[in-house]
Amino acid sequence: MSRYTGPAYKKSRRVAFSTLENGKDLAKRSYKPGQHGQDRKAKPSNYSEQLNEKQKVKFTYGMTEKQFRQLFNKAGKMEGIHGENFLKLLESRLDNIVYRMGLSATRRGARQIVNHGHILVNGRKVNIPSFIVKPGDVVSVKEASKEHKAIKSSLEAINKTVDYVNFDKNKLEGTYVRYPERSELSLEFNESLIVEYYSR
């Protein structure tokens, strides 16, 4: 299945969660779509809750089902808690690191910046958004792209950073310092439901 390129608010309303993580996509209608979107009172089944949680995380990181499942399986081979390892790998994707550095206001924008070849990892051009960045790797903007309008406007609007990514605004260069702790990631994600969904 190809990647979804439509309006973000449609996906956000479907899972009742701001997949842009800024609330703008649910500002007008925070309830689910459809004629009875505001009137649904029936308690969802366990399967429905698991599916919704999986979709919520998948839409937030902008991945296809195949990519999502492959990364989930990779997390299962790591030492530690499966669900937490999965979230750490999601945060380690190159498009997400570019987003966390503030080079784009959204992950979708970060994905486009990577796709168009504006990003270097350890001095080498990488145009694959799903590339897994390892702790210690240096992510920077290509010299010829440092005046890119979208990057500059995003940096001017940056208002929050994360402790596991260091970023030098003058050099347009950042380092993925370490894997994030679970407490540093969204508390609205219930990764155990995703593990249950794929363990059926």
C-alpha positions as CSV (number, residue, x, y, z in Angstrom):
1,M,0.0,0.0,0.0
2,S,1.3,3.5,-0.9
3,R,1.9,6.2,1.7
4,Y,-1.0,8.4,2.7
5,T,-0.6,11.9,1.4
6,G,-4.0,13.4,2.2
7,P,-4.9,15.8,5.0
8,A,-3.5,15.0,8.4
9,Y,-6.7,15.9,10.2
10,K,-8.6,13.0,8.7
11,K,-6.2,10.5,10.2
12,S,-6.2,12.3,13.5
13,R,-10.0,12.3,13.8
14,R,-10.1,8.7,12.9
15,V,-8.0,7.7,15.9
16,A,-9.1,10.7,18.1
17,F,-5.5,11.8,18.6
18,S,-3.4,14.7,17.2
19,T,-0.9,12.9,15.0
20,L,0.9,16.3,14.4
21,E,1.4,16.5,18.2
22,N,0.3,20.1,18.2
23,G,-3.5,19.9,18.5
24,K,-4.0,21.9,15.3
25,D,-5.4,19.0,13.4
26,L,-8.2,18.5,15.9
27,A,-8.8,22.2,16.7
28,K,-12.2,22.3,14.9
29,R,-13.5,18.7,15.3
30,S,-12.0,16.6,18.0
31,Y,-14.6,13.8,17.7
32,K,-14.5,10.8,15.3
33,P,-15.8,11.3,11.7
34,G,-19.2,10.1,10.5
35,Q,-22.8,10.8,11.2
36,H,-22.6,9.4,14.7
37,G,-19.1,10.7,15.5
38,Q,-20.2,12.6,18.5
39,D,-22.7,10.1,19.8
40,R,-20.6,6.9,20.1
41,K,-20.9,5.7,23.7
42,A,-20.5,2.0,23.3
43,K,-17.4,0.6,25.0
44,P,-14.8,-0.5,22.3
45,S,-13.7,-4.1,22.2
46,N,-10.1,-5.1,23.2
47,Y,-9.3,-5.6,19.5
48,S,-10.7,-2.1,18.7
49,E,-8.5,-0.5,21.4
50,Q,-5.4,-2.4,20.2
51,L,-6.0,-1.5,16.5
52,N,-6.7,2.1,17.4
53,E,-3.4,2.3,19.4
54,K,-1.4,0.8,16.5
55,Q,-2.9,3.1,14.0
56,K,-2.4,6.1,16.3
57,V,1.4,5.5,16.5
58,K,1.7,4.5,12.8
59,F,-0.1,7.7,11.6
60,T,2.0,9.8,14.0
61,Y,5.3,8.6,12.6
62,G,3.9,8.5,9.0
63,M,4.7,4.9,8.2
64,T,3.2,2.2,6.0
65,E,2.0,-1.0,7.6
66,K,4.9,-3.0,6.1
67,Q,7.5,-0.6,7.5
68,F,5.7,-0.5,10.9
69,R,5.6,-4.3,11.2
70,Q,9.2,-4.7,10.1
71,L,10.4,-2.3,12.8
72,F,8.2,-3.9,15.4
73,N,9.8,-7.3,14.6
74,K,13.3,-5.8,14.8
75,A,12.5,-4.4,18.2
76,G,11.5,-7.9,19.3
77,K,15.1,-9.1,18.7
78,M,16.6,-6.4,21.0
79,E,17.2,-6.9,24.7
80,G,14.7,-5.2,27.0
81,I,11.0,-4.5,26.8
82,H,9.6,-5.0,23.3
83,G,7.2,-2.1,23.3
84,E,9.7,0.4,24.7
85,N,12.4,-0.8,22.2
86,F,9.9,-0.3,19.4
87,L,9.3,3.4,20.4
88,K,13.0,3.9,20.7
89,L,13.5,2.6,17.1
90,L,10.7,4.8,15.9
91,E,12.4,7.8,17.4
92,S,15.7,6.7,15.8
93,R,14.4,7.1,12.2
94,L,16.2,9.8,10.3
95,D,13.0,11.7,9.4
96,N,12.1,11.8,13.1
97,I,15.6,13.0,14.1
98,V,15.4,15.8,11.5
99,Y,12.0,16.7,13.0
100,R,13.4,16.6,16.6
101,M,16.2,18.9,15.6
102,G,13.7,21.5,14.5
103,L,14.6,21.4,10.8
104,S,10.9,20.8,10.0
105,A,7.7,21.6,11.8
106,T,6.2,18.2,11.0
107,R,7.5,14.7,10.4
108,R,6.0,14.8,6.9
109,G,8.0,17.9,6.1
110,A,11.1,16.2,7.6
111,R,10.6,13.2,5.4
112,Q,10.5,15.5,2.3
113,I,13.7,17.2,3.3
114,V,15.4,13.9,3.6
115,N,14.0,12.6,0.4
116,H,15.2,15.6,-1.5
117,G,18.8,15.0,-0.4
118,H,19.3,17.9,1.9
119,I,20.6,15.8,4.9
120,L,23.9,14.2,5.7
121,V,24.6,11.5,8.3
122,N,28.3,11.4,9.4
123,G,29.1,13.5,6.4
124,R,27.4,11.3,3.8
125,K,24.2,12.1,2.0
126,V,21.3,9.9,3.1
127,N,17.9,10.3,1.3
128,I,16.1,7.4,3.0
129,P,13.7,8.7,5.7
130,S,13.5,5.2,7.4
131,F,17.3,5.1,7.9
132,I,18.0,4.2,11.5
133,V,20.3,6.7,13.2
134,K,22.5,5.3,15.9
135,P,23.6,7.0,19.1
136,G,26.7,9.1,18.3
137,D,25.8,9.7,14.7
138,V,26.0,13.3,13.5
139,V,23.1,14.6,11.4
140,S,23.6,17.8,9.4
141,V,22.3,19.9,6.6
142,K,24.2,19.8,3.3
143,E,26.2,23.0,2.7
144,A,24.3,23.8,-0.4
145,S,20.9,23.5,1.4
146,K,21.7,25.7,4.4
147,E,19.7,28.6,3.0
148,H,16.7,26.4,2.3
149,K,13.5,28.4,3.0
150,A,11.5,25.7,4.7
151,I,14.5,24.8,7.0
152,K,15.1,28.4,7.9
153,S,11.4,29.2,8.7
154,S,11.1,26.0,10.8
155,L,14.2,26.9,12.8
156,E,12.8,30.4,13.5
157,A,9.6,28.9,14.9
158,I,11.3,26.2,17.0
159,N,10.2,26.3,20.6
160,K,11.1,22.9,22.1
161,T,13.9,20.5,22.0
162,V,14.6,17.0,23.4
163,D,17.5,16.0,25.6
164,Y,18.6,13.0,23.6
165,V,19.4,15.2,20.5
166,N,22.0,18.0,20.6
167,F,21.6,20.6,17.9
168,D,23.9,23.5,16.9
169,K,21.6,26.1,15.3
170,N,24.6,28.0,13.7
171,K,26.2,24.9,12.1
172,L,22.8,23.3,11.4
173,E,24.3,20.1,12.8
174,G,23.1,17.8,15.5
175,T,24.1,14.6,17.3
176,Y,21.8,11.8,18.3
177,V,23.2,11.5,21.8
178,R,21.4,8.4,23.1
179,Y,18.2,6.4,22.9
180,P,15.4,8.3,24.6
181,E,14.0,7.1,28.0
182,R,10.4,6.0,28.0
183,S,9.5,9.0,30.2
184,E,10.7,11.3,27.5
185,L,8.3,9.9,24.9
186,S,4.6,10.5,24.5
187,L,2.7,9.3,27.6
188,E,-0.4,9.0,25.3
189,F,1.1,6.0,23.6
190,N,0.3,2.6,25.1
191,E,2.8,0.4,23.4
192,S,1.7,-2.7,25.3
193,L,-1.6,-2.6,23.3
194,I,0.5,-2.7,20.0
195,V,2.4,-5.7,21.4
196,E,-0.9,-7.4,22.2
197,Y,-2.3,-6.6,18.7
198,Y,0.7,-8.2,16.9
199,S,0.7,-11.1,19.3
200,R,-2.9,-12.3,18.5
